[in-house]
C-alpha cells in the first residue's frame, strides 16, 4: 500500500466573517441569524452573472479561498500525484458502445487529453465515424462549460444540443445541421436542456425555466420560428411542481410530467401530430405517483396506487387511461421495489431491488413468462440502458461492484445469450482480486438494520487501525449504488477502508426506507449514519476518531447534522455543496427549489410542527459550543440548488461557536455551480483536494 507523510506548515488563523445582528420571529419563536447578510439581495442576478455579487460579500468569499489555499499549502505535490493517479485510471480516449437507431449507431467518446465529450455516429454497417459535436471546441473561451444533451432528430438530419456556460443550470438549446456541421439560427435560452423532437423533425418540445429557475412551461419550437413566439403546450401553476418532458420507448408519445417528491401527473402528446394538445392520463392525487410507458393499444404504468408502497405495474387502454381502467400486470409484492420499467415490442423489462440488491426481470409480453438477471457478489450495481429502439430483441445493461470495473452487456431476449460489449479499462492497472467487498448491517437505535457496503485492500488488518471514508446521502428516495469508483482507489490503496451507508431517506430497502427518513422522521437518516460508523468500529474496520464522513448536497446536510450530534466519532467531515441552512431555505418561497421541497422536509412557514422538526436538526441552527472535527465545505458561487451563502453562513457560525477542534475550511468555486468543475479532468482537482483533506484529518493537522 502507498504511504505518504504530509509535511505541513502550522495553520494560519482562520478569517473572521463578521456577524451582523439579525433576528426574526416565527411561531412564537425568536430566531437569530447573524450571517443572513451573506445572502446577496440581488441573488437572482448573481446566479446568472457572478460579477453582480457585491464587493463586500465577494471579498469575504475570496478571503475564505485564500485561507483554504494556506491550509493546503505544502500539499501541491501530493495533489498533482493524486490527480495523475486518478487520471491514469481513466481511458482518456474512451468511448461508449454505439447505440443503434435506424441506419446509424450513435456514440460518445473523448479524445486524448479532452475535457468534454465528442458526440458522433457511424452507419450501422460499421462505416467510418462522423463527429457531430466537439465538446472541447464548444467549451473554448468559457471558464465553465457543461454539455446538457445532444438529441438527434427522427430523420437523422439534425441534432438539438444544449449547454450551460455559467454553472447556473440555465441551458441554451441550439440546432445543428448534420450535413453541413453548422448550427441553424434557432437559439432557445432559459431552458432545462431537455429536448424531445416532433415526429416529423420539424421542431421540438422543451422546458422553459422561470425567473426563479423553476421548470414550469413546456413549449413547442418550430424550426425557423422566433423562440419568443413558441407555443406554450403546458404551463404549471403550482410552484411546488416541476415539469419535465420525455418520450415513451415506442416513440409514439411525448410525455409531460409534473411532479413533486410525492405526487406526479402525466400528460400525453401524440408525437406524430405537430399541433397535438396534451391529454391527461390521471389527475394528480396527493401521494399518488406513476410513470408511463406504451405498448400497442395499452399504456404500461408503474405506480404506487392502491397501497402498493414499493410500486406495481398496471396496464390501461390508450383510449381510456384513467385510473378507473388500471389493471394489474405485475402485482405489488411488499419488500420488492420496482425501480424502472421499459416496454419493448415483444418484452417488458423491469429493474427491481430487494434488501438493497438489484436485479433485472424480463417478461415476454405474449406469454407472461419471466426470467431474472442477477449476480452473486455481496454488493453490486446493476442498471439498464434504454437505447433508442422499440422493435428489438436485445437489451443492454451495466454491471459493476466496488471492486469490479463496469461491464456493458448485451442480452438476447430470444436466446438468453450474453455478449460482453465493453469492460471498463483502467489503463494504470487494476486487479479486482487485490480488493475485498463486503456488506454488513448496522443496528439503528430503533432496531432497524442499515446496510453498509464496504471495499478495502485484501491485506488491510481489521484491527481498528485503518482510517475509513464513510459516504452517505439519505434523501429524496435516492439509493447509493455500490458501483465501481476509480477515484476512491487513491484512498483505498493508501490503506483506507471505503464504505457506503445505505441509510433511511433512500430506497435501498424499499419505499418505507424513504418514508422513515423524511419530514418528522428525518433524524433517522442521521442516527442511521452514526450507527453505521459505530458498527464499522465494532467490526474492526476502523476506530472512533479515524472516520472521515463524506456527503454532498442533501448529503451535506447529513454531514452538518452528524457533526453536531456525534463529533467525536469523526476525524473529519467533507461536505460538498452542503444543504445546511435548512430552516431559512425552507422559509424562503422565492428560492428556486423551496416549494417543491416542502413535501420532502415540510413547510415550516405554514406548519408549526414542521418548523419545530426542522429547527431541531438544521445544521446551521444547531451549531453548539463543543469541539468539532476538521471540516471542509466545498461550494459553487452560481449554484441554484444549494446557494453559496448556506455553507458560508455555516462555516462562519461554526468558527464563532466551537470550543476546539477544526480547522473549518470553505473552498468556493467562483466559476461553477452545484456540480463543481464540469471538465472531467478539472473535476479531479476538486476530488484530490477532498482526499488530501481526508489524509490530513487522520494524520493530524499541525498546531
C-alpha positions in Angstrom: 0.0 0.0 0.0 1.1 3.5 -0.7 2.2 5.7 2.2 3.0 9.4 2.3 3.7 11.7 5.1 2.3 15.2 4.8 4.8 17.9 5.6 2.6 20.8 6.5 3.2 24.3 7.9 1.3 25.5 11.0 -2.2 26.6 10.2 -2.8 30.3 9.8 -5.6 32.0 11.7 -8.9 31.5 10.0 -10.6 34.6 8.7 -13.4 36.0 10.7 -16.7 36.5 8.9 -18.5 39.5 10.6 -21.7 38.8 12.5 -24.4 41.4 12.0 -27.3 41.3 14.4 -30.4 40.0 12.7 -33.5 38.3 14.3 -36.9 37.2 13.1 -39.9 35.7 14.8 -42.0 32.8 13.7 -44.4 30.5 15.5 -43.7 32.5 18.7 -40.0 31.7 18.4 -37.2 34.2 18.0 -34.5 33.0 15.5 -31.1 34.6 15.4 -29.4 34.7 12.0 -26.3 36.9 12.4 -24.9 35.8 9.0 -28.0 36.4 6.9 -26.3 39.3 5.2 -24.2 36.9 3.2 -27.2 36.2 1.1 -26.9 38.9 -1.7 -30.0 41.0 -2.1 -29.6 40.5 -5.9 -29.0 36.8 -5.6 -31.1 36.0 -8.7 -28.9 38.2 -10.8 -25.8 36.7 -9.2 -26.9 33.2 -10.4 -27.0 34.4 -13.9 -23.9 36.7 -13.7 -21.4 36.2 -10.8 -19.9 39.6 -11.5 -23.1 41.1 -10.0 -22.1 39.9 -6.5 -21.5 42.8 -4.1 -17.9 43.8 -3.2 -18.3 43.1 0.5 -19.6 39.6 0.0 -17.1 38.8 -2.7 -14.1 39.9 -0.6 -15.4 37.8 2.2 -15.5 34.7 0.0 -12.2 35.5 -1.5 -10.6 35.6 2.0 -12.1 32.1 2.6 -10.5 30.9 -0.6 -7.2 32.4 0.4 -7.4 30.7 3.8 -8.2 27.4 2.1 -5.1 27.8 -0.1 -3.0 28.3 3.0 -4.4 25.2 4.7 -3.4 23.1 1.7 -0.1 24.8 1.2 2.6 22.2 1.0 0.3 19.6 -0.5 0.7 20.7 -4.1 3.0 17.8 -5.0 0.6 15.3 -3.5 -2.3 17.0 -5.2 -0.6 16.6 -8.5 0.2 13.0 -7.7 -3.4 12.2 -6.8 -4.7 13.9 -10.0 -2.2 11.9 -12.0 -3.2 8.7 -10.3 -6.9 9.3 -10.9 -6.3 10.4 -14.4 -4.2 7.4 -15.0 -7.3 5.2 -14.3 -9.3 7.0 -17.0 -9.0 5.7 -20.5 -8.6 9.2 -22.0 -9.8 8.3 -25.5 -12.7 6.2 -24.0 -15.9 5.7 -26.0 -19.3 4.4 -25.3 -20.7 1.3 -27.0 -22.6 2.6 -30.1 -26.3 2.6 -29.7 -28.2 1.6 -32.8 -31.1 3.7 -34.2 -32.3 3.1 -37.7 -29.5 3.5 -40.2 -27.0 4.8 -37.7 -25.3 3.9 -34.4 -24.7 6.8 -32.0 -21.9 7.1 -29.5 -20.0 9.4 -27.2 -16.2 9.4 -26.9 -13.3 11.5 -25.7 -10.1 12.5 -27.3 -6.8 12.0 -25.5 -6.5 14.9 -23.1 -10.0 16.1 -23.8 -12.2 17.5 -21.0 -15.5 17.3 -22.8 -17.2 14.6 -24.9 -17.4 14.2 -28.6 -20.8 13.2 -29.9 -20.7 11.1 -33.0 -22.3 8.4 -35.2 -21.5 5.8 -37.8 -23.5 3.9 -40.3 -25.0 0.8 -38.7 -23.0 -1.3 -41.1 -19.8 -0.1 -39.4 -18.6 2.6 -41.8 -16.3 5.5 -40.6 -17.5 7.6 -37.8 -18.7 11.2 -38.1 -18.2 13.7 -35.1 -21.4 15.7 -34.9 -20.4 17.9 -31.9 -17.0 18.6 -30.3 -17.5 19.4 -26.7 -13.9 20.6 -26.3 -14.3 23.1 -29.2 -17.6 24.4 -27.9 -16.0 24.9 -24.4 -13.2 27.1 -25.7 -13.2 30.6 -24.1 -15.5 29.6 -21.3 -14.4 29.2 -17.7 -17.3 26.8 -17.2 -18.9 24.6 -19.8 -21.5 21.8 -19.3 -22.9 20.0 -22.2 -26.5 19.3 -21.3 -27.7 17.0 -24.0 -27.4 16.1 -27.7 -30.5 14.6 -29.3 -30.7 13.7 -33.0 -33.9 14.2 -34.9 -36.1 11.3 -36.1 -35.0 11.8 -39.7 -31.3 11.9 -38.5 -30.6 15.2 -40.3 -30.4 17.5 -37.3 -29.2 17.5 -33.7 -30.5 19.7 -30.8 -27.8 20.3 -28.3 -27.7 22.4 -25.1 -25.0 23.9 -22.9 -24.7 25.9 -19.7 -21.7 28.2 -19.6 -22.3 29.7 -16.1 -22.9 26.7 -13.8 -26.3 28.2 -13.0 -28.1 25.4 -14.9 -29.8 27.7 -17.4 -29.2 25.8 -20.7 -29.3 27.3 -24.1 -30.5 25.0 -26.9 -29.1 25.1 -30.5 -29.8 23.0 -33.5 -27.1 21.6 -35.8 -27.4 20.6 -39.4 -25.6 17.3 -39.5 -24.8 17.6 -43.2 -23.1 21.0 -43.0 -22.0 20.7 -39.4 -23.3 24.3 -38.8 -25.8 25.5 -36.3 -29.1 26.9 -37.5 -30.3 30.3 -36.4 -32.6 28.7 -33.8 -31.3 29.6 -30.3 -33.6 28.9 -27.3 -32.4 30.2 -23.9 -33.5 29.7 -20.3 -34.3 26.0 -20.6 -33.7 22.8 -18.6 -31.7 21.5 -21.6 -34.1 18.6 -22.3 -35.4 18.2 -25.8 -38.0 15.9 -27.5 -38.3 16.1 -31.2 -41.6 16.2 -33.1 -42.1 13.0 -35.1 -41.6 14.8 -38.4 -38.4 16.6 -37.3 -39.9 20.0 -37.9 -39.3 21.2 -34.3 -39.1 20.1 -30.7 -40.5 20.3 -27.3 -38.5 21.8 -24.4 -39.0 23.0 -20.8 -38.6 26.7 -20.0 -37.3 27.9 -16.7 -38.9 31.0 -15.0 -37.2 33.8 -13.2 -36.9 31.7 -10.1 -35.2 28.9 -12.0 -38.2 26.6 -11.9 -39.1 24.4 -14.9 -42.7 25.5 -15.4 -43.6 25.5 -19.1 -43.4 23.1 -22.0 -43.1 24.9 -25.3 -43.1 23.7 -28.8 -40.4 25.3 -31.1 -40.9 25.1 -34.9 -37.6 25.4 -36.8 -37.1 28.8 -38.2 -39.6 30.3 -35.8 -38.9 33.0 -33.2 -38.4 31.5 -29.7 -40.5 34.2 -28.1 -43.4 33.0 -30.2 -43.0 29.3 -29.3 -46.4 27.8 -28.4 -47.0 27.1 -24.7 -48.2 23.5 -24.7 -48.3 23.1 -20.9 -47.9 25.5 -18.0 -47.6 24.5 -14.4 -49.4 26.9 -12.0 -48.4 25.2 -8.7 -44.9 26.4 -7.7 -44.4 23.2 -5.8 -44.5 21.1 -9.0 -41.7 20.9 -11.5 -42.1 19.9 -15.2 -40.1 17.7 -17.5 -40.5 16.2 -20.9 -39.7 12.8 -22.2 -40.9 10.1 -24.6 -42.1 6.6 -24.5 -39.7 3.9 -25.7 -42.2 3.3 -28.6 -41.7 6.9 -29.6 -45.4 7.2 -30.1 -46.0 9.7 -27.3 -44.3 12.7 -25.8 -44.7 12.6 -22.0 -45.1 15.8 -20.0 -44.7 15.0 -16.3 -45.4 17.4 -13.4 -44.3 16.2 -10.0 -43.0 17.0 -6.6 -41.4 14.4 -4.3 -44.7 12.7 -3.5 -47.2 13.2 -6.3 -47.0 13.0 -10.1 -49.2 13.7 -13.1 -48.6 12.7 -16.7 -49.9 14.2 -20.0 -49.6 12.6 -23.4 -48.8 14.3 -26.7 -49.2 12.4 -30.0 -45.7 12.7 -31.3 -46.9 12.3 -34.9 -49.1 15.4 -34.6 -47.1 18.7 -34.8 -50.1 20.6 -33.3 -51.1 18.0 -30.7 -52.8 19.1 -27.4 -51.8 17.3 -24.2 -54.1 14.6 -22.9 -54.2 13.8 -19.2 -53.6 10.2 -18.0 -54.7 10.6 -14.4 -55.2 13.8 -12.5 -52.8 14.4 -9.6 -53.9 13.0 -6.3 -51.8 13.6 -3.2 -49.1 10.9 -2.8 -50.2 9.1 -6.0 -47.1 8.5 -8.2 -47.0 7.0 -11.7 -44.7 6.7 -14.7 -46.0 5.9 -18.2 -44.8 3.6 -21.0 -46.6 2.5 -24.1 -47.2 -0.9 -25.8 -49.7 -1.3 -28.7 -53.1 -0.2 -27.6 -52.1 0.0 -23.9 -50.2 2.1 -21.6 -47.8 0.4 -19.2 -47.9 2.3 -15.9 -45.5 2.0 -12.9 -47.4 3.2 -9.8 -47.9 3.1 -6.1 -51.7 3.1 -6.4 -53.9 1.1 -4.1 -51.3 0.9 -1.3 -48.5 -0.5 -3.5 -45.8 1.2 -1.4 -43.0 -0.4 -3.3 -44.8 0.0 -6.7 -46.5 -2.3 -9.1 -47.1 -2.4 -12.8 -50.6 -1.9 -14.3 -52.0 -1.5 -17.8 -54.7 0.8 -19.2 -56.1 1.4 -22.7 -54.6 4.3 -24.5 -58.1 5.4 -25.3 -59.1 5.3 -21.6 -56.0 5.8 -19.5 -57.7 7.0 -16.3 -57.1 5.1 -13.0 -60.5 3.5 -13.1 -59.3 1.4 -16.0 -55.9 0.4 -14.5 -55.4 -3.4 -14.3 -52.6 -5.2 -12.5 -49.9 -6.7 -14.8 -47.2 -7.2 -12.2 -48.9 -7.2 -8.8 -47.4 -5.5 -5.7 -45.0 -7.5 -3.6 -44.1 -5.9 -0.3 -40.3 -5.5 0.1 -39.6 -5.8 -3.7 -39.3 -2.3 -5.1 -39.8 -1.8 -8.8 -37.5 0.9 -9.9 -37.8 1.2 -13.7 -39.9 -0.2 -16.5 -39.2 -0.3 -20.2 -41.6 -1.6 -22.8 -40.2 -3.2 -26.0 -42.2 -4.6 -28.9 -42.2 -8.1 -27.5 -40.9 -7.8 -24.0 -41.3 -5.8 -20.8 -38.1 -5.1 -18.9 -38.1 -4.0 -15.2 -35.4 -3.2 -12.7 -36.2 -4.1 -9.1 -34.4 -4.2 -5.8 -34.9 -6.3 -2.7 -32.9 -5.8 0.5 -30.5 -3.4 -1.2 -29.7 -5.8 -4.0 -30.8 -5.1 -7.6 -32.0 -7.5 -10.4 -33.4 -7.3 -13.9 -36.6 -9.1 -14.7 -37.6 -9.8 -18.3 -41.2 -10.6 -19.2 -42.3 -12.0 -22.5 -45.4 -9.9 -23.4 -47.3 -12.7 -25.3 -46.9 -15.5 -22.7 -46.1 -13.7 -19.5 -43.1 -15.9 -19.0 -40.4 -14.2 -16.8 -36.6 -14.7 -16.2 -34.2 -12.9 -13.9 -30.7 -11.5 -14.3 -28.8 -11.2 -11.0 -25.2 -11.6 -9.8 -23.6 -13.4 -6.8 -21.4 -10.7 -5.3 -22.5 -9.5 -1.8 -22.9 -5.9 -3.1 -23.1 -4.6 -6.6 -24.7 -2.2 -9.0 -27.0 -3.0 -12.0 -28.7 -0.8 -14.5 -30.5 -0.8 -17.8 -29.5 1.3 -20.8 -32.8 2.0 -22.6 -31.3 2.7 -26.1 -33.3 4.3 -28.9 -35.2 1.4 -30.4 -38.5 -0.3 -29.6 -38.7 -3.1 -32.1 -35.7 -5.0 -30.8 -34.9 -8.3 -29.0 -31.7 -7.1 -27.4 -31.3 -5.1 -24.2 -28.2 -3.6 -22.8 -27.3 -3.5 -19.2 -24.4 -2.4 -17.0 -22.9 -4.3 -14.1 -20.1 -3.4 -11.6 -19.2 -3.6 -8.0 -16.9 -1.7 -5.7 -14.0 -3.9 -6.9 -15.3 -4.9 -10.3 -15.0 -2.4 -13.2 -18.1 -1.6 -15.2 -19.2 -4.1 -17.8 -21.6 -3.3 -20.6 -23.5 -6.5 -21.7 -26.0 -7.1 -24.5 -28.6 -9.7 -23.7 -30.5 -11.5 -26.4 -34.1 -11.8 -25.2 -34.8 -14.7 -27.6 -31.9 -17.0 -26.8 -30.8 -15.7 -23.4 -27.2 -15.3 -24.6 -25.0 -12.6 -23.2 -22.4 -10.6 -25.2 -19.9 -8.5 -23.3 -19.7 -5.3 -25.4 -17.3 -3.5 -23.1 -15.3 -3.8 -19.9 -14.1 -0.6 -18.3 -10.4 -0.3 -18.9 -8.2 1.0 -16.1 -5.0 2.0 -18.0 -2.8 2.2 -14.9 -3.9 -1.3 -13.9 -6.5 -2.8 -11.6 -6.7 -6.3 -10.2 -10.1 -7.0 -8.5 -8.5 -9.8 -6.5 -6.5 -7.3 -4.6 -9.7 -6.0 -3.0 -12.4 -7.3 -0.8 -16.1 -6.2 -0.9 -18.4 -6.9 2.0 -21.7 -5.9 3.3 -22.6 -5.6 6.9 -25.8 -4.5 8.7 -25.6 -1.8 11.4 -28.3 -1.7 14.1 -30.0 1.7 14.3 -31.3 3.0 17.7 -34.8 1.8 16.8 -33.6 -1.7 15.8 -33.7 -1.3 12.0 -30.8 -2.9 10.1 -28.9 -0.5 8.0 -26.9 -2.0 5.0 -23.3 -0.9 4.6 -21.3 -1.6 1.5 -17.5 -1.9 2.1 -14.3 -2.2 0.0 -10.7 -2.4 1.1 -7.4 -3.9 0.1 -7.1 -7.5 0.9 -4.1 -7.0 3.2 -5.7 -4.4 5.4 -5.8 -5.6 9.0 -9.3 -5.4 10.5 -7.9 -4.5 13.9 -9.3 -1.0 14.1 -6.2 0.7 12.9 -7.3 1.6 9.4 -8.7 5.0 8.5 -12.2 4.9 6.9 -14.1 7.2 4.5 -17.8 6.8 5.1 -20.1 8.1 2.4 -23.8 8.8 2.8 -26.8 10.7 1.3 -30.2 9.5 2.5 -32.8 11.9 0.9 -35.4 12.0 -1.9 -35.6 8.3 -2.1 -32.3 8.1 -4.0 -30.3 5.0 -3.4 -26.5 5.0 -3.4 -25.3 2.1 -5.7 -22.3 0.0 -4.8 -20.7 0.7 -8.2 -17.1 0.8 -9.3 -15.4 4.1 -8.5 -11.9 4.5 -9.8 -11.2 7.7 -7.8 -11.6 6.1 -4.4 -8.8 3.7 -5.1 -6.4 6.6 -4.4 -7.5 6.4 -0.7 -8.1 2.6 -0.6 -4.6 2.0 -2.0 -3.3 4.1 0.9 -4.9 1.9 3.5 -8.3 3.4 3.8 -11.5 1.4 4.0 -14.3 2.9 1.9 -17.9 2.4 3.0 -21.3 3.5 1.8 -24.0 3.7 4.4 -27.4 2.9 2.8 -29.3 5.0 5.3 -33.0 5.8 5.6 -34.2 8.6 3.3 -33.1 6.4 0.3 -35.0 3.4 -1.0 -32.4 0.7 -0.7 -34.8 -1.4 1.4 -38.0 -0.2 -0.3 -40.2 2.8 -0.2 -40.7 2.6 3.6 -36.9 3.1 3.9 -37.5 6.5 2.3 -40.6 7.4 4.3 -38.8 6.6 7.5 -36.1 9.2 6.7 -38.1 12.2 5.7 -40.0 15.1 7.4 -40.9 14.2 11.0 -38.7 11.1 10.8 -35.7 12.8 9.2 -33.4 12.3 12.2 -33.4 8.5 11.4 -31.2 9.4 8.5 -28.6 10.9 10.8 -28.8 8.2 13.5 -28.5 5.5 10.8 -25.3 7.1 9.6 -23.9 7.3 13.1 -24.9 3.7 13.7 -23.1 2.7 10.5 -19.9 4.3 11.7 -20.2 2.7 15.1 -20.8 -0.7 13.5 -17.7 -0.4 11.4 -15.8 0.4 14.5 -17.2 -2.6 16.3 -16.3 -4.9 13.4 -12.7 -3.7 13.4 -12.7 -1.8 10.2 -11.7 1.4 11.9 -11.8 3.2 15.3 -13.6 6.2 16.7 -11.9 9.3 15.5 -10.5 7.6 12.4 -13.6 8.0 10.3 -13.9 10.8 7.7 -17.5 11.4 6.7 -18.3 12.5 3.2 -21.6 13.7 1.6 -22.9 16.3 -0.8 -26.0 18.4 -1.3 -28.6 16.8 0.9 -25.8 14.5 1.9 -24.0 17.7 3.0 -26.9 18.4 5.4 -26.3 14.9 6.7 -22.6 15.9 7.3 -23.7 19.0 9.2 -26.1 17.1 11.4 -23.8 14.3 12.4 -21.0 16.8 13.1 -23.4 18.4 15.6 -24.6 15.0 17.0 -21.5 12.8 17.2 -18.4 15.0 16.7 -16.0 12.6 18.5 -16.8 9.7 16.1 -15.2 11.5 13.2 -11.7 12.7 12.4 -13.1 14.9 9.6 -16.2 15.9 7.6 -16.2 16.6 3.8 -19.4 18.5 2.9 -19.8 19.2 -0.8 -22.4 21.9 -1.7 -23.9 21.2 1.7 -27.6 22.0 2.3 -27.0 23.1 5.9 -29.3 26.2 6.3 -32.4 24.1 6.1 -34.8 26.3 8.1 -34.1 29.6 6.4 -34.1 28.0 2.9 -37.5 26.2 3.5 -38.9 29.5 4.8 -38.0 31.4 1.6 -40.6 30.5 -1.1 -38.7 32.7 -3.6 -35.7 30.3 -3.8 -35.7 28.0 -6.8 -36.3 24.7 -5.1 -38.2 25.6 -1.9 -41.9 25.0 -2.8 -41.1 21.6 -4.5 -39.0 20.7 -1.4 -41.8 21.1 1.1 -43.1 17.5 0.6 -39.6 16.3 1.5 -38.8 18.4 4.5 -42.1 20.1 5.5 -43.3 23.7 5.2 -42.0 25.4 8.3 -43.8 28.7 7.5 -47.3 27.1 7.3 -46.8 24.2 9.7 -45.5 24.7 13.2 -44.8 21.0 13.7 -42.6 21.0 10.6 -40.9 24.2 11.9 -40.1 22.5 15.2 -38.8 19.4 13.4 -36.5 21.3 11.1 -35.3 23.6 13.8 -34.4 20.6 15.9 -31.8 19.3 13.3 -31.0 22.1 10.8 -27.2 22.0 10.9 -26.7 25.8 10.9 -29.3 26.3 13.7 -27.8 23.6 15.9 -24.1 24.5 15.9 -23.2 24.4 19.6 -20.2 25.2 21.8 -18.3 21.9 21.5 -15.2 20.6 19.8 -15.8 19.8 16.2 -13.9 17.5 13.8 -12.0 19.1 10.9 -14.5 20.3 8.3 -14.1 21.0 4.6 -17.0 22.7 2.9 -17.0 22.9 -0.9 -19.4 25.1 -2.8 -20.1 26.9 -6.1 -21.0 30.6 -6.5 -23.7 30.1 -9.2 -25.3 27.0 -7.6 -29.1 27.3 -7.9 -29.7 24.2 -5.8 -27.6 24.9 -2.7 -26.9 28.6 -2.7 -23.4 29.7 -1.9 -24.5 31.5 1.3 -25.6 28.3 3.0 -22.0 26.8 3.5 -20.6 30.4 4.1 -23.1 31.0 6.9 -22.4 27.6 8.4 -18.7 28.0 8.4 -19.0 31.4 10.0 -21.2 30.1 12.8 -19.0 27.1 13.4 -15.9 29.2 13.8 -17.7 31.6 16.1 -19.2 28.9 18.3 -16.9 25.9 18.5 -14.7 25.4 21.6 -12.0 23.4 19.9 -11.1 21.0 17.0 -11.2 22.0 13.4 -10.0 23.5 11.2 -13.1 24.6 9.4 -12.3 25.4 5.7 -14.5 26.8 3.0 -13.4 26.4 -0.7 -15.7 28.2 -3.1 -15.5 27.7 -6.9 -16.2 31.1 -8.2 -16.8 29.8 -11.8 -19.2 26.9 -11.1 -22.4 25.7 -9.6 -23.8 22.6 -8.0 -21.7 20.0 -9.8 -18.4 21.8 -9.4 -16.0 21.9 -12.3 -17.6 20.4 -15.4 -14.4 19.2 -17.2 -13.7 15.5 -16.5 -10.0 16.3 -15.5 -10.8 19.7 -13.8 -13.1 17.8 -11.5 -10.2 15.6 -10.4 -8.5 18.5 -8.9 -11.5 19.0 -6.5 -11.6 15.3 -5.7 -7.8 15.4 -5.0 -8.3 18.3 -2.6 -11.1 16.4 -0.7 -8.9 13.3 -0.5 -5.9 15.2 0.8 -8.2 16.7 3.4 -9.2 13.2 4.4 -5.5 12.2 4.7 -4.8 15.3 6.8 -7.7 14.5 9.1 -6.4 11.1 10.0 -2.7 12.1 10.2 -3.4 15.2 12.2 -3.1 18.9 11.5 0.0 20.8 12.6 -0.7 23.1 15.6 
